[in-house]
């Protein structure tokens, strides 16, 4: 009973800290990703914007960028 009241008492500041951290993470980490409409068929330019590489990047750089994004989106699969 005491631990339940203690946990409930601590929850309010903890909830506020979690909310503030989530706001900071969502705005700063997502700002570097491509935001825009997608064409019916993906162009080389659009793919390079999504991957964060130049349109003239080599295969090795494209593979590295693709792997980085896949790990971010699917940490268990990689």
VMD Tcl script that builds the backbone (N, CA, C; Angstrom):
set m [mol new atoms 234]
animate dup $m
set s [atomselect $m all]
$s set {name element resname resid chain x y z} {
  {N N UNK 1 A 0.822 -1.189 0.000}
  {CA C UNK 1 A 0.000 0.000 0.000}
  {C C UNK 1 A 0.873 1.263 0.000}
  {N N UNK 2 A 1.879 1.255 0.875}
  {CA C UNK 2 A 2.770 2.412 0.949}
  {C C UNK 2 A 3.541 2.593 -0.354}
  {N N UNK 3 A 4.008 1.498 -0.918}
  {CA C UNK 3 A 4.786 1.602 -2.159}
  {C C UNK 3 A 3.911 2.084 -3.315}
  {N N UNK 4 A 2.650 1.706 -3.321}
  {CA C UNK 4 A 1.736 2.170 -4.354}
  {C C UNK 4 A 1.516 3.670 -4.286}
  {N N UNK 5 A 1.317 4.186 -3.068}
  {CA C UNK 5 A 1.150 5.633 -2.896}
  {C C UNK 5 A 2.435 6.373 -3.256}
  {N N UNK 6 A 3.573 5.797 -2.878}
  {CA C UNK 6 A 4.862 6.419 -3.177}
  {C C UNK 6 A 5.088 6.471 -4.686}
  {N N UNK 7 A 4.786 5.374 -5.375}
  {CA C UNK 7 A 4.943 5.329 -6.833}
  {C C UNK 7 A 3.996 6.322 -7.505}
  {N N UNK 8 A 2.774 6.396 -7.022}
  {CA C UNK 8 A 1.806 7.341 -7.587}
  {C C UNK 8 A 2.268 8.779 -7.379}
  {N N UNK 9 A 2.858 9.052 -6.215}
  {CA C UNK 9 A 3.364 10.390 -5.901}
  {C C UNK 9 A 4.529 10.757 -6.821}
  {N N UNK 10 A 5.370 9.799 -7.174}
  {CA C UNK 10 A 6.518 10.052 -8.048}
  {C C UNK 10 A 6.129 10.108 -9.518}
  {N N UNK 11 A 4.990 9.554 -9.872}
  {CA C UNK 11 A 4.618 9.437 -11.288}
  {C C UNK 11 A 4.457 10.789 -11.968}
  {N N UNK 12 A 3.894 11.778 -11.294}
  {CA C UNK 12 A 3.616 13.073 -11.917}
  {C C UNK 12 A 4.892 13.749 -12.431}
  {N N UNK 13 A 5.944 13.920 -11.624}
  {CA C UNK 13 A 7.169 14.532 -12.168}
  {C C UNK 13 A 7.822 13.656 -13.235}
  {N N UNK 14 A 7.735 12.357 -13.067}
  {CA C UNK 14 A 8.315 11.436 -14.043}
  {C C UNK 14 A 7.581 11.539 -15.373}
  {N N UNK 15 A 6.269 11.630 -15.322}
  {CA C UNK 15 A 5.470 11.769 -16.542}
  {C C UNK 15 A 5.834 13.056 -17.282}
  {N N UNK 16 A 6.023 14.132 -16.542}
  {CA C UNK 16 A 6.382 15.411 -17.148}
  {C C UNK 16 A 7.765 15.326 -17.795}
  {N N UNK 17 A 8.718 14.682 -17.139}
  {CA C UNK 17 A 10.067 14.540 -17.697}
  {C C UNK 17 A 10.045 13.698 -18.965}
  {N N UNK 18 A 9.256 12.635 -18.971}
  {CA C UNK 18 A 9.151 11.772 -20.153}
  {C C UNK 18 A 8.528 12.545 -21.311}
  {N N UNK 19 A 7.493 13.310 -21.038}
  {CA C UNK 19 A 6.827 14.096 -22.079}
  {C C UNK 19 A 7.769 15.129 -22.680}
  {N N UNK 20 A 8.522 15.833 -21.841}
  {CA C UNK 20 A 9.464 16.837 -22.340}
  {C C UNK 20 A 10.567 16.200 -23.176}
  {N N UNK 21 A 11.068 15.061 -22.728}
  {CA C UNK 21 A 12.114 14.359 -23.474}
  {C C UNK 21 A 11.591 13.886 -24.817}
  {N N UNK 22 A 10.387 13.368 -24.845}
  {CA C UNK 22 A 9.797 12.899 -26.104}
  {C C UNK 22 A 9.615 14.050 -27.083}
  {N N UNK 23 A 9.232 15.221 -26.599}
  {CA C UNK 23 A 9.074 16.380 -27.480}
  {C C UNK 23 A 10.412 16.788 -28.084}
  {N N UNK 24 A 11.467 16.787 -27.258}
  {CA C UNK 24 A 12.790 17.165 -27.754}
  {C C UNK 24 A 13.307 16.157 -28.768}
  {N N UNK 25 A 13.115 14.884 -28.510}
  {CA C UNK 25 A 13.597 13.843 -29.418}
  {C C UNK 25 A 12.854 13.908 -30.739}
  {N N UNK 26 A 11.544 14.044 -30.696}
  {CA C UNK 26 A 10.758 14.008 -31.928}
  {C C UNK 26 A 11.073 15.176 -32.848}
  {N N UNK 27 A 11.334 16.344 -32.305}
  {CA C UNK 27 A 11.596 17.487 -33.174}
  {C C UNK 27 A 13.023 17.498 -33.691}
  {N N UNK 28 A 13.987 17.118 -32.878}
  {CA C UNK 28 A 15.377 17.208 -33.320}
  {C C UNK 28 A 15.789 16.032 -34.198}
  {N N UNK 29 A 15.366 14.833 -33.877}
  {CA C UNK 29 A 15.833 13.673 -34.635}
  {C C UNK 29 A 15.115 13.511 -35.968}
  {N N UNK 30 A 13.886 13.962 -36.066}
  {CA C UNK 30 A 13.146 13.791 -37.308}
  {C C UNK 30 A 13.373 14.921 -38.300}
  {N N UNK 31 A 14.007 15.993 -37.865}
  {CA C UNK 31 A 14.191 17.131 -38.758}
  {C C UNK 31 A 15.175 16.831 -39.880}
  {N N UNK 32 A 16.033 15.822 -39.710}
  {CA C UNK 32 A 17.030 15.526 -40.738}
  {C C UNK 32 A 16.489 14.586 -41.817}
  {N N UNK 33 A 15.306 14.055 -41.639}
  {CA C UNK 33 A 14.754 13.132 -42.623}
  {C C UNK 33 A 13.949 13.864 -43.680}
  {N N UNK 34 A 13.842 13.265 -44.837}
  {CA C UNK 34 A 13.148 13.842 -45.986}
  {C C UNK 34 A 11.653 13.889 -45.723}
  {N N UNK 35 A 11.102 15.077 -45.837}
  {CA C UNK 35 A 9.657 15.242 -45.699}
  {C C UNK 35 A 9.142 15.784 -47.019}
  {N N UNK 36 A 8.327 15.041 -47.659}
  {CA C UNK 36 A 7.791 15.515 -48.928}
  {C C UNK 36 A 6.888 14.475 -49.544}
  {N N UNK 37 A 6.199 14.881 -50.588}
  {CA C UNK 37 A 5.323 13.960 -51.279}
  {C C UNK 37 A 6.120 12.980 -52.120}
  {N N UNK 38 A 5.558 11.840 -52.326}
  {CA C UNK 38 A 6.224 10.811 -53.106}
  {C C UNK 38 A 5.551 10.674 -54.461}
  {N N UNK 39 A 6.368 10.466 -55.477}
  {CA C UNK 39 A 5.854 10.257 -56.827}
  {C C UNK 39 A 5.389 8.808 -56.955}
  {N N UNK 40 A 4.654 8.508 -58.023}
  {CA C UNK 40 A 4.169 7.150 -58.239}
  {C C UNK 40 A 5.339 6.168 -58.329}
  {N N UNK 41 A 6.354 6.539 -59.107}
  {CA C UNK 41 A 7.558 5.719 -59.208}
  {C C UNK 41 A 8.705 6.525 -58.615}
  {N N UNK 42 A 9.470 5.929 -57.700}
  {CA C UNK 42 A 10.529 6.646 -57.017}
  {C C UNK 42 A 11.669 6.987 -57.971}
  {N N UNK 43 A 12.061 8.245 -57.950}
  {CA C UNK 43 A 13.181 8.683 -58.785}
  {C C UNK 43 A 14.490 8.517 -58.010}
  {N N UNK 44 A 15.590 8.625 -58.717}
  {CA C UNK 44 A 16.907 8.516 -58.083}
  {C C UNK 44 A 17.104 9.661 -57.077}
  {N N UNK 45 A 16.615 10.841 -57.428}
  {CA C UNK 45 A 16.733 12.002 -56.538}
  {C C UNK 45 A 15.958 11.776 -55.241}
  {N N UNK 46 A 14.736 11.285 -55.372}
  {CA C UNK 46 A 13.904 11.037 -54.201}
  {C C UNK 46 A 14.533 9.971 -53.303}
  {N N UNK 47 A 15.055 8.915 -53.902}
  {CA C UNK 47 A 15.704 7.859 -53.127}
  {C C UNK 47 A 16.932 8.398 -52.399}
  {N N UNK 48 A 17.690 9.252 -53.072}
  {CA C UNK 48 A 18.882 9.809 -52.432}
  {C C UNK 48 A 18.511 10.748 -51.291}
  {N N UNK 49 A 17.407 11.481 -51.420}
  {CA C UNK 49 A 16.948 12.342 -50.331}
  {C C UNK 49 A 16.531 11.518 -49.119}
  {N N UNK 50 A 15.857 10.421 -49.346}
  {CA C UNK 50 A 15.413 9.559 -48.254}
  {C C UNK 50 A 16.609 8.936 -47.547}
  {N N UNK 51 A 17.589 8.474 -48.332}
  {CA C UNK 51 A 18.766 7.834 -47.748}
  {C C UNK 51 A 19.763 8.835 -47.176}
  {N N UNK 52 A 19.659 10.084 -47.580}
  {CA C UNK 52 A 20.583 11.092 -47.078}
  {C C UNK 52 A 21.938 11.069 -47.757}
  {N N UNK 53 A 21.970 10.662 -49.025}
  {CA C UNK 53 A 23.208 10.644 -49.811}
  {C C UNK 53 A 23.002 11.481 -51.063}
  {N N UNK 54 A 24.091 11.742 -51.773}
  {CA C UNK 54 A 23.958 12.498 -53.020}
  {C C UNK 54 A 23.453 11.576 -54.128}
  {N N UNK 55 A 22.768 12.123 -55.130}
  {CA C UNK 55 A 22.255 11.285 -56.222}
  {C C UNK 55 A 23.355 10.552 -56.989}
  {N N UNK 56 A 24.578 11.055 -56.933}
  {CA C UNK 56 A 25.681 10.405 -57.644}
  {C C UNK 56 A 26.513 9.502 -56.733}
  {N N UNK 57 A 25.992 9.155 -55.550}
  {CA C UNK 57 A 26.731 8.318 -54.602}
  {C C UNK 57 A 26.957 6.923 -55.175}
  {N N UNK 58 A 28.048 6.315 -54.754}
  {CA C UNK 58 A 28.376 4.969 -55.207}
  {C C UNK 58 A 27.580 3.908 -54.478}
  {N N UNK 59 A 27.695 2.659 -54.956}
  {CA C UNK 59 A 26.923 1.560 -54.362}
  {C C UNK 59 A 27.268 1.338 -52.899}
  {N N UNK 60 A 28.543 1.466 -52.544}
  {CA C UNK 60 A 28.956 1.236 -51.158}
  {C C UNK 60 A 28.316 2.255 -50.218}
  {N N UNK 61 A 28.295 3.514 -50.620}
  {CA C UNK 61 A 27.705 4.561 -49.788}
  {C C UNK 61 A 26.191 4.375 -49.678}
  {N N UNK 62 A 25.555 3.969 -50.767}
  {CA C UNK 62 A 24.109 3.726 -50.750}
  {C C UNK 62 A 23.782 2.555 -49.834}
  {N N UNK 63 A 24.570 1.483 -49.904}
  {CA C UNK 63 A 24.341 0.322 -49.035}
  {C C UNK 63 A 24.510 0.695 -47.567}
  {N N UNK 64 A 25.531 1.495 -47.264}
  {CA C UNK 64 A 25.760 1.918 -45.883}
  {C C UNK 64 A 24.592 2.757 -45.369}
  {N N UNK 65 A 24.118 3.687 -46.185}
  {CA C UNK 65 A 22.992 4.538 -45.790}
  {C C UNK 65 A 21.717 3.712 -45.622}
  {N N UNK 66 A 21.496 2.763 -46.515}
  {CA C UNK 66 A 20.312 1.900 -46.427}
  {C C UNK 66 A 20.363 1.066 -45.154}
  {N N UNK 67 A 21.517 0.514 -44.857}
  {CA C UNK 67 A 21.663 -0.309 -43.654}
  {C C UNK 67 A 21.410 0.530 -42.394}
  {N N UNK 68 A 21.922 1.761 -42.378}
  {CA C UNK 68 A 21.727 2.643 -41.229}
  {C C UNK 68 A 20.238 2.893 -40.995}
  {N N UNK 69 A 19.503 3.168 -42.052}
  {CA C UNK 69 A 18.069 3.429 -41.912}
  {C C UNK 69 A 17.315 2.158 -41.517}
  {N N UNK 70 A 17.705 1.025 -42.072}
  {CA C UNK 70 A 17.047 -0.233 -41.716}
  {C C UNK 70 A 17.260 -0.560 -40.243}
  {N N UNK 71 A 18.456 -0.315 -39.725}
  {CA C UNK 71 A 18.722 -0.581 -38.313}
  {C C UNK 71 A 17.912 0.366 -37.436}
  {N N UNK 72 A 17.787 1.625 -37.848}
  {CA C UNK 72 A 16.983 2.570 -37.072}
  {C C UNK 72 A 15.518 2.158 -37.028}
  {N N UNK 73 A 14.993 1.654 -38.139}
  {CA C UNK 73 A 13.579 1.286 -38.211}
  {C C UNK 73 A 13.296 -0.125 -37.721}
  {N N UNK 74 A 14.266 -1.013 -37.836}
  {CA C UNK 74 A 14.085 -2.412 -37.446}
  {C C UNK 74 A 15.307 -2.883 -36.666}
  {N N UNK 75 A 15.476 -2.472 -35.396}
  {CA C UNK 75 A 16.682 -2.822 -34.652}
  {C C UNK 75 A 16.856 -4.321 -34.433}
  {N N UNK 76 A 15.780 -5.086 -34.444}
  {CA C UNK 76 A 15.897 -6.522 -34.242}
  {C C UNK 76 A 16.298 -7.260 -35.515}
  {N N UNK 77 A 16.021 -6.707 -36.674}
  {CA C UNK 77 A 16.319 -7.380 -37.942}
  {C C UNK 77 A 17.657 -6.935 -38.524}
  {N N UNK 78 A 17.914 -5.627 -38.515}
  {CA C UNK 78 A 19.159 -5.078 -39.060}
  {C C UNK 78 A 19.199 -5.270 -40.502}
}
mol reanalyze $m
mol bondsrecalc $m
mol representation Tube
mol addrep $m
